[in-house]
């Protein structure tokens, strides 16, 4: 039922309750039938399950299969288990890193439960009782006063100036003044959550006044429960990088399988025809196929990606962007739409006086500060109802400290604020023994009770012209979506004999108007401008009123016309098909409910967009979890929001998102560089073994390839992840979500660069054999194998320098990557140790080589730099022609 459309008597009748509350026996029966007033806890994955999830990647599965095969062959052949140990070390390190960086558990529902009040005051048996909030049932009558948390959804029965802070649920920054009468639908089909002024909801809080209410929903049936359910229903989306790497893994897996079968088949045919590769037999033939499998799989890729992302996480945390889910780093780089909550994200979530109309600002500030129940604490920070806090802060900005003024002119009488008359008055005793009354409230009500106005030095009779001037300024403030309050005073020679509003609030002297709003964060506007330049669309989604949302959006440059804004009620009238067509028309959504936010996010996703959603309130949690990347606020955000978010802004600064996007783009670019480097390196290994197998000799063994892939290649690949962003990073539109890893010619680059490294490696083998025996021939050569290993290792190491930029010359790059030079030095040192230290050399089955052979191999490897530089020159020239 829609309790907000019914009278309180009708609601009590339908709930089978009464204003004196339920009987204990009836409450006990309902609790037994319907269960506790609690939210369902989220199911957590065990550590074992999370570890197994890390092992699902096809490439990891093939690696483990290769390790098993290598182990079996090692047992039968008597060779070392180095291959097995190295492969399994990679798998374990990658899995541990993944589990460590990912969220340890889903705590969102626990945080939602923590928001609920621990105990509540309730009418039972006609008496006030204090019971656990989890024991409340539908039909219970709860008592509310300032400071209380609302324990369930309830229909108000009584209200004395009751104001409820619902920002966490609706996104509206200003506390809602509550009423008890039934609401009228008017022309609408339903009333939005934020406009149900005779209802209170679980998770909100009383900031002013008192009242009573009948519980209409508990636990998962509450609006908070619906949000909790939406959170659990929201699916975890794979990031674009995960999708592309999984696709790459599948392709490589089939490629590995095909190559192994092909080579094993050819080797068996050669074995039957002419003995095959000299002296290796069937087991050796099988090991050649395993060598190709090892060569084809970039063993270090999974670890490199994880480490690069982890480094990005650390860097971003220093910029106040805390990443909770590792893969979210890269997702930021391709974000196309940022759906942002208004309150606390684009604005400061702090009502502030931003304009005023008066002839004596000191008197206006004095009146607004003294006719006020907020106060300054010892840290000179105002506390109380947000609107009153704004007025105390306004007075303080004028040098008017409330406590100092009250010490001199104490409050001796008052007519408290009442939502019916929309006024509040206080009476103060002055130093000379007279009394001064200050009244504040709604301008239309207060001005009608003024017979004079203050011109800055004296009272002047109120005229129609003056009233019109006041009304026009009031309208100009309201048109800016400002909340307007007016102030007046009245002087008394002696203490007023009555403290009633009827006695006090007439013959007032008008002082002025104040206009207040939750102001925008100063850094947000330039951040949104930078998003626009980077091809990222900013969309505001808020529970606040449309006029307020439009005013803020225009200030920020999100929209230029009100036609680009729509309310939640209007959105509900639009079909999914029509909304899919019209979604590009709207950049502001006002007065929305949680399900609207999820619908908006999904609509953008259905258009193939990568969507980020920011927010701080509980009402933002479902959409944050649904989005490709959810962004929570670290300071003002609820625990619920933080726990479902992929990223948390430690400084609640929208501009931090832009820094994070820039970092995400840099990381993705660098991951592509690492992928190009690793895949081209592995391709060169596959081609080298493939050619050697066809020609009938062994060029490299599985353990050699594992060493190159995991040691020589991995360090430079990780260092490429540290590369600084290129100059045009934020001047290009986001990449398309369906864009492959090899887009933009990267696949072609991988092929020709792999062929290039293959050629210098084969050249090293033949030159090594010639320098060993002085004859050019195709046969197994110990020196040739050693030189081929050294050349391949160093060619890939030098090639990592080429990968600092896909098109720019490495000799013209302004930045320096010290990590890459350290990685190259480490790779050179370790590779040299492998072929020089006798015990290690023996384990790898290498032969000693001369100094001449050593430097010849290095010289061949260095050739990859000038070759790539020449190709890059022609590629740049061709791209300039295409632009023209």
N, C-alpha and C positions, 0 to 999 in steps of 0.2 A: 504493500500500500504506500501511497505518497502522503506521509503524515503532514508535510508542510502545507498541503492544500486543505487540511481538515482543522477544525477547532480542537482545542485541547481536550474538551469534553468528549468529542467524537474519538479522538486518539485513545484516551483512557478506556473508553467503552470497548474499542476494538482490541486493545491490549489486555482486556479483562483485568484492569487495575483501577486504582483510585488515588486521589491526591494524598491520602494518608499512607500510601504505599501498600505493598503486598504483605500477606501473613508469612511468617517464617516457614510454615509448612508448605505453602504454595511455592515460595521461592526455592525451597529445597527440592521439590518435585520438578520444577522447571530446569534447575541446574542438572539434575540427574538425567532428564530427557534430552536436553540440548547441549550439554557439555560446558566446559569452562570458557570463560571470556578471555580466551588466549588465541594467539595466532599460531598456525601450524609451523613447526620448525622445518628448516630446509634439510634435505638429505645430503650428507657429506660423502665424498669419495674417500676411500681409505688410501693410505700411502702406497699400498701395493697397486691399486687401480690407477693411481696417478702415474706411477712408474710405467705400468703397462701401456698407458696412453701415449707415453713418450716413445714407445717402441713400435707404434703402428706404421710409421713411415716405411714405404716399400723399399727405399734405399737402405734403411737400417736393417730391414728383414733380410735383404740380399747380402748385406755385410755379415750378418750373423750366420747365414747359410755358407758364405765363403769361409768363415772362421771354422765352422764345423768340418767342411770338406778339407780345409788345410790341415786341421787337426788329425783327421783320419789318414790323410796321405802322409803326414809326418810320422805317424805311428808305423805305417807299413814301409816307408822309405828310410826311416832313421834320421831324417833331417830335423832341424831345430823347430821349436814351436814359436819362433819370433813372430811369424805372421799372425798366429792365433792371438798371442798376447797383445800385439799392437792393435788389431782390429777390435778386440773386446774392450780394450782400454778406451778406445774412441767411443764405442757404444755406451759404456758406463758413464764416462765423463759427460757426454751429451745429455744423457737421461737425467743425471743428477743436477746438472745446470738448469735443465728445463723445469724440473720439479721445484727447485729452489726459487727460481725467478717467478713462477706462476703463483697465483693466489693459492694460499694453503687451504682455505675452506670458504664456502659461501656463507657469510654471516649476515646477510641482509635481513632475513626474517627475525633473527635474534635481536638485531638492532631495532626493528619495528616493535618487537615485544617490549624492549626497554623503554620505548617512548611512553607506553601506557602507564597510568598512575598505579602506584603500589597499593594504596588503600583509598577508599571513597566513603563519603558521608551519605547514608541512604536512609530513607524512611521505611521502617519495618514495624509492623504491629502498632502503627501510629506513633512510633518513637524514633528519634534520631539514633542510628547505630553506625559504627565504623566497621566496615567489612573489607576483606581483600577484594581488589578490583576484579580479580579473576573469578570471584564468586558471584558477580552481578548477573542478573538475568533480565530478559525482556519483560517490561512491566514495572521494574524497580523505579522508584522515584528518588533521584539523587539531588543533593544540595550542593550548590556551587558558589564559590566566592573567589576574590582576587588571589592569584597564585596557584589555583587548582589546575591540575591536568584533567582533561575530559576522558573518562574511562571507557566510554562506548558512544555509539550514535544515539542521540536522544532528541525528543521534541520538547521545547521549552513550555513550561506551565506558568512560570512566574519570572519576571525580570525587573530588577531595579538598576537601571543604567548599566546593564550587562554588556561588556565588550569582550570579544573573543579574538585572540591572535590565531589566524588560520593560515599564515604564510607557508608553513611547511606542507599543508595539504592543498591549498588553492593557488599559492604563489602571490596572493595579494598582500602587499606590504603593510597596509593600514589595518588596525584591528576593526572588526565588524561590530557595529552596534546592533544588538539583537532585539527582536520584538516577540510578542506572544500570540498575536492574532494570526488567523489563517491567511495564506498568501493567495493571490489571484493570478491565474495563468495569463489573462489578457489574450493577446494574439499568438502567444508562443505555445508550442506543444508541450514544453516542459520548462522547468526553472533550473538554471545551472547551479552547480554545487555552491559557488561563491555567493549566490543571491538568495539562498534559502536561509533567510534571516531569523526564522523561528526554530532552526535546528542547530544543534552543536554536535561535533564529530570527534571520535577518538583521535588522539594525537595532537589536538589543538589545546590552547590554554586560556584561562580566564585572566585578563589583565586589569579589569575594572568592574566594579559593581558586584552584584550577587543575584542568585536566582535558583530555580528548581526546574527539573526536567524529567520526563519519563523515558526510560531506556527503550529504544525501538529496535536496536540490533546490537549483537555482541560478537566477539571473536571474528571469524572469517567472513561473517555476514556484514560487517561494518564496511564503510568506505575504505578504511585502512586495510581491512582484510582483503578487499577487492584488489588493492594495490599489491599486497603481498602475494595474492594468487597470480596477478599479472607478471610479477617478477619471476615466479617459479615457472610460468608457462613460456616466458620469453626464451627463444632459442639462442644458443651461443653460435655466433657467425664466425666462419673461418675468415681470416684476414686475406687480402689479395695476395700477399707474399706466401702465406701458407698454401693457398690454392695453386699458385704458380710453381712453388717448389714441389708440391705433391704431383702436379702434372709432369714436371721435369723428372721426378723420381720414377714415375710410371714409364716414361719414354726411355730413360736410361736402363730401367729394369729389363724391358723387352729387348733393348739394344744389346745388353750384356748377354741375355739368354741366346739371342740370335747369333751373336759373334762366337760364343762358346761352342754352340752346336756346329756352326759352319767350320770353324777352325779345327775342332775335334774330328769332324767328318773328313776334312781334307787331309789332316795328319794321319788318320787311320788308312786312308787310300794310299798316301805316299809310303806309309809303313809297309803295306802289303805289296806295293810295287817295287820299291827300291830300298827298303829299310828306313825310310823317313829321315828325320833329323838324326844325325849320327849318334848311335848308341843310347837313345833315351827310352826306347820301348813304349809299351802302352801306357804305363804309369807316367812316364815322362811326357807323353802326348797329352794325357789328361791334365798334367800340371801346366802345360803350355796354355790349355784352355782356361785353367784357373788364373794364370798370369794375365790373360786378356780380360777376365772378369775383374780382377783387381785393378788393372789399368783403366778400365772403362768407368769404374765407380769413383767419383771424387770423394774418397773417404773423409776428407777433412771438411767437406762443404757444410754438413750439418753442424759440426762444432764451430766452424768459422762464423756461420750465420748467427748461432747462439751467442758467441763471444762478442761479435760486432754489435748485436742488439743490446747485450749486457753493458757494454761500454757506453752505448748511447743512453741507456737508462741512467747510468751514473752521471753522465754529463748533463742530462736534462734535470736530474734532481738538484743539481747546483743552480739551475735556472728556475727553481720552484715548481717544476713539473714532475710529479712523482708518478712513475709508471708502475701499475700493479700487475699488468699482464704484458709479458715480454714482446709479443708480436704487435702490440698496439703502437710501438714506436714507428714501425714502417707504415702502418695504416694511416697515420697522421699525414704522411707525405703525399697520399693520393686523395685526401679529403676534398670533396667537391662542394659539400653543403654543411654549414655549421648551424644547427638548430639550437638557439640559445634561449634559456630562460631569462626573463628580465630582472626580476627582483633578486638582488644580491650578486648577480652576474654581470649584467650591463649597468646596473645601478648599485648604489652603496648600501641598500637595505637600511637606510637611516633617514627618516623624515628630517628635512632641513628647510628653514625659512630662506627663500631665494628672492622674494620681492615684497614690497610693502607700499602702503599709501597712507601718508600722514603729514602733519606739519610740525610734529615734535616726536622724533624717533625715540628719544630717551624716555618720554612718558609712555609711548606705546610699548617699549621693551619692559618698563616697570610694571605696567598693567598686566601684560601677558605672563610675566614671571611670577608675580604675587598671586594672581588669580589662577592658581595652578597647584596640582597635587604632586607633581614630579619634584625631585630634589637633586642637589649635587652631593655626591659622596666625597669621601676624604681625598680621592684622587681627582677631584673636580670633574667627574664624569657624571652626566645626568642619568638618573634612573627613574623609571615609571612608564606610564602609557606613552607610546611613541610620539603622538601628536604633542602632548604636553612636554615631553623631553625636548622636542624641537624648539618649543617656545622658551624653555629655560636656557637652552644653548644659545638661542638668539639673544636673550637678555645678557648672557655671560659675554657674548661677543661684543656687546656695547659697554662692557665694564660693570655690568650689574650682576652682582653675586647674590643669589636668592637668600642664602643663610644670613649674609650681612644685612640685607634689607629687612628680613623678618626679625632680626635682633633689635632693630631700631623701630620698625613699624609692624608689630606682631599681629597675626590674624586673631580677631576676637569674635568673629561671626561669619556665617556662610549660608548660602543656599546652594546645595550641591548640584552638580550637573544632572540634568534629566533629559533623556532622549526625546521626550514629548515636547518640552518647551525649547530645547536646543540651546540652553544658556546655563552659565555658572557664575555665581557672584561670591565675592569674599569681602569682608569688612575689616579694616586695619586701623589700629589706634596710632595717631600721629604723635610726633614729639611734642607738639604744642597743646596736646590734650584733645584736639578735634579728631574726627573719624573720616576715613576715606574708603569709599566702596569702589571696587573694580569688577567689571562684568565683561565676560567674553562669550562668544558664541557665533551662531550662524548669522551672516550679515543681514539677510532679509528680515530676520526676526528682531535682531538687536537695533538696527537703524529705525525700525518702526516705533521703538520705545525711546528714541532720542528726541529731545526738544531743543538741543543745542549741539554745537560742535566746538572743538578746541582749535583755535587758529595759530597756536604756537606760543601765545602769551596770555590769551583770555578766552572766555566763553563767548560764542556768537550764536544768535538764534538760528535754528535749523530752518532752511528754506527748501522749496521744491527744487530749485536749481542745484543746491548742494546735494540733495538726495539723488538727483539724476547723475551728478558727477560721481558720487560714491558708487551708484549702481553700475555706471559705465566702466569704472575701474574694476569693480568686482567681476563684471562679465569678461573683461580683458584678461584677468588673472585666471578665471575659470576656463576660458578658451585655450589657455596654455596647459590645461589639465592640472592646475594647481589646486590644492585644498585650501580654501579661504576661510579665515576666522577674523572676526572684528572685535574691537575692544572699546569700552566706554568707562566713564567714572561718574561718581556722584559724591558730593561732599555733605557731611553731617556735622552739625555743631556738637551733638551729643550722641551717645550710643543708640542706634535704631532700636525702638521698643519691640519690634518683631523681626524674626529672621526668615520670614517666608518670602518666596519669590514674588508673590503678589504685592507685598509691601515694599520690597527693595527695587524691583526691576521696572521702574518708570521714571520719567523726567531725567533721563540719562544724558550725559555729554559725550558725544562721539569723539573718539581719539584717532582711530585709523584701522587699516586692514593689513593682514599678513597673508602672503601666499606661500605655501610650502609644498614640497614634493620630495619624493625619493630621488635624489639627483644622480645623473650619470657619472660613472667613473671617468675621470679626465683622460685616462690613457686608452679608453675603449674606442673613441672615434678614430684616432690615427690607426689603431689596430684593425678596425673594420675596413678602412681605406686600403691598408696593405693587403688584406684578404681580397678585396676587389681587384687589386692589381695582379694578384696571384691567381685570379680566376676562381676564387672561392666565394660562394654565395652565403650571406648571413641572413638567417631567418629568425625572427623573434617569436617565441611561444610563451604566453603568460596567462596566468589566471586573473590578472588585473583587468580593470575596465578598458574598453576600447579607446576612449578619448585619451586616457593616460598613456596607453601603449603607443598610440599613434604619435602623440607629442614627443615621447622619448625616441621613437624610431626615426622621426624627422630630424631631431637634433643629431642623431648618430649617422644620418645618411643612409639608413637602411631602406627607407621609402621616401617618396616625394609627394605622394598623394594618398588620401584616405581610401581610395578605391583599391589600394593594394593591401588593405587590412580586412579581416573577416573575424567574426565571433564564433565561439564554439557552437552556439545554437544554430547559426547559419550553416556551419560545417555539417552539423547533424542532418540537415535537410538535403545535402548534396550526396548523390549516389557515388559509389566507388568508381564507376566508369567515368562519370562526369568530373570527379575530383582528379582522376588521373590525367584528364585533359587540361584542367584549369590550374593545377598546382603551381605552375610557373607564374601565375598572375599574382600570387599572394606571398608577401614577405613578413606579414604580421598576423598572428593569431591571438585574439584576446578572449578572455573569459572562458578558457578551455578547461576541460577536465582531463584526468590522467589518460583515459582511453583515446581522447582526441590526439594527445601528443604521440602516442604509439602509432595511431593511424597516419599522422603526418610523416613520421619517420619512415614507416613502411611504404608510403606512397612514393617518396623520393627514392627509396631503395629499389622499388619496382621499375623505376625509370633507369636503373643501372647506375645510380649515383652512390658514392661512398659518403655516408652521413655520420657526422659527429653531433652529439647532443650534450649540451651542458646544463647544469642545474644544481640546486642546493637542497630543495625541499623533498619530502617524502613523495609528493606528487610527481616528481621528475624521475623517480627510480625505475618504473617499468620502461619508459622510453629510453632512458640511459642504457639499460641492459639490452634493449632491442637494437639500438644504433650500432653501426660498425665500430664506432669508438665512443664510449661513454666517458664524459668528463665531469667530475664532481668538484665541488668547492671545499677547500681544506679548512677554512676558518668558519664560514657561516653554514657550511653544508652539514646535513644530518648524517649520522653514522650509516643510515640506510643507503643514502646516495653514494657515500664513499665506498661502501662495501660492494656495490654493483658496478662501480665505475672501473674503466680500464686505466684512466689517468686521473689524478687528483691535483688540483692547482693549490699549492701550499699558500700562495698569496692572494687567492681569489681574483687574480688579475686576468681579464680577458686577453690582454696583450701577451700573456705568457703562452696562450694557445698559438699565437702567430710564431713565437720563437720555437715552439714545439713542432709546428708544421714545417718550418725551415729545417729543423734538425731531422725530422722524419724524411724529408726529401733528400737531404744530404746522405742519410744512412742508406736509403734505397738505392741511390746512385752508386754508392760505394759497394753495396752488396752486389749490384749488377757487375761492377768492375771485378769484384772477387769471383763471381760466377764465370765471367768471360775468361778471366785468368785461369781458373781451375779447370774449366771444361776444355779450353784450348790446350792446356797442358796435358790433360788426360787423353784428349784426342791424339796428340802427338805420340803418346805412349802406345795407344792402341794401334795406330798406323805403323809405328816402328816394329812392334811385335808381329803385326799382320804381314808386313813385307818380309821380315826375317823368317817367319814361318814358311811363307811361300817359296823363299829362296833356299830354305833348308838349314838355317843356323839359329842358335839362341843368342839374342842380343841382351835381354834382361830377364831376371828371375822374379817371382812374386815378392820376395822379401825386399829386393831392390826397389820395386815399384811402390811398395808400402812405405818405405823410407822416404822416397821422393814425395809421395802424396801427403804424408802426415807430418813430415819434418821440414823438408826443403820448401814445399809449397805452402803449408799452413801458416807459417810465420809471416811471409810476405802478404798472404791473403788477409790475415788479421790486420796487418799494418795498413792495407788498402782501405780497411774500414775506418781508419783514423784520418783519412784524407779530408782536407778542408773542403767546404762547399765551393762549387764553381760560381763564377760571377753572375750568371743568369738564373740561379736557382729559383728565386722568387719572382722572376719576370715571365715565367712560362705558366700556362694553365696546368691544372692537375692532370696527371696521366689518366687514361681511361682504365676503369676497373677490369676490363677484359683484355687489356694490353698484355701480351706475353712477355716473358723474361727476355726473349731474343728479338723483341721488336726494335725498329729503328736501325736495322742492318747489323745488329749484334751477332746474329747467327752466322752471317757471311764472314764477319771478322773472326769469329771462333774457328771457322773452317780453314781459311787461308793462313791464319796464324798457327793453327795446329799442324798444317802441312809444312810450314816454314821450319818449325822446331823439329819436325820429323826428319827433314832433309839434313839439317846440321847434325842431328844425332846419328843418322846412318853414315854421314860423311866421317864423323869421329870414329865410328866402329871400323870402317875400312882403312882410314888413315892409321889408326892404332895397330891394326893387323899388319899393314905395310911397314910401319916403323919397328914392329916386332920381328918380322921374318924377311922383309924386303921384297915381298911378292904380293901382287894384287890378285886375290882369289876369294871365292865365296866359301867360307868354312868357319867352324867354330874357332874363336880367337880369345884367349883370356885377357890379353892387353886391350883388344877391341872392346870387350864387355866393360872393362874398367873405364876406358876413355869415353865410351858411349854413356855410361852412368854419370861420369863427371860433366860431360857436355850437356846432357839432358837436364841435370840438376841445375847447373849454372845458367843454361839458356832460359829455363823457367824463372830463375831468380832475376836475371836481367830483364826478362819480359815483364816482370811485375812493375818495373820502372815505367815501361810503356803504358801500363794500365792506369797510371795516375790520372790520365785524362784520355777519353776515347778519341778525341780529335785534336786537342791542343798539343803543341810540341812540348816535350818535357824540358826543353832548354829555355822556354819562355814562361814557365809557370812561376808566378810571384811567390807562392808559399813553398815551404819546405816541410817534408814529412820525415821527421827524424826517426820515427818508429820504423818506417820502411827501410831506411839505411841501416838501422840497427838489426832489423830482421835479415837483410841481405848479408850483413857481416856475420851474423850468427849462422845462417845457412851455409855460407862459404866455409866457416870454421868447422862446423859439424861434418860437412861433406868431405872436407880434407882429412879430418880425423878418421873417418870411416875407411878411406883408401890408403892412409899412411900408417896408422897404429896397427902393428902386426896381429894382435889378438882379435881386434874388431874386424880387420881386413879378412882374416881367416873365416870368421863367422859369416861374413857376407860373400865368401868365396871369390875374392878379388885377387888379382896378381899385382905385385909391385910395378909401378911405372916410373919412367925417368922424368927429370925436371922438364926436358923438352916436350915429352908427351903431355905432361901436366899443363903447361902453358899453351900448347897447341889446342888442347881441349877447351881451355878458357877462352882462347881467341875465337874459336868457332862459335862458342856460346855467345860471345859479345856481339856477333854479327846481327843478332835479332834486333838490336837497338837501331842501327842505321837503316835496316830494311823497313822497320815499322815507321820510322820517321819519314822516309820517302813516300810510303803509301799514305800516311796521314796528310802530307802536303797536297797530294792530288785529291784526296777526299775533301779537304777544306776548300780547295779550288772548285770542285764540282758542286759542293753545297752552296757556295757563293753564287754560282751561275743559276742554280735553282731558285734562290731567293730573288734575284734580279728578274 
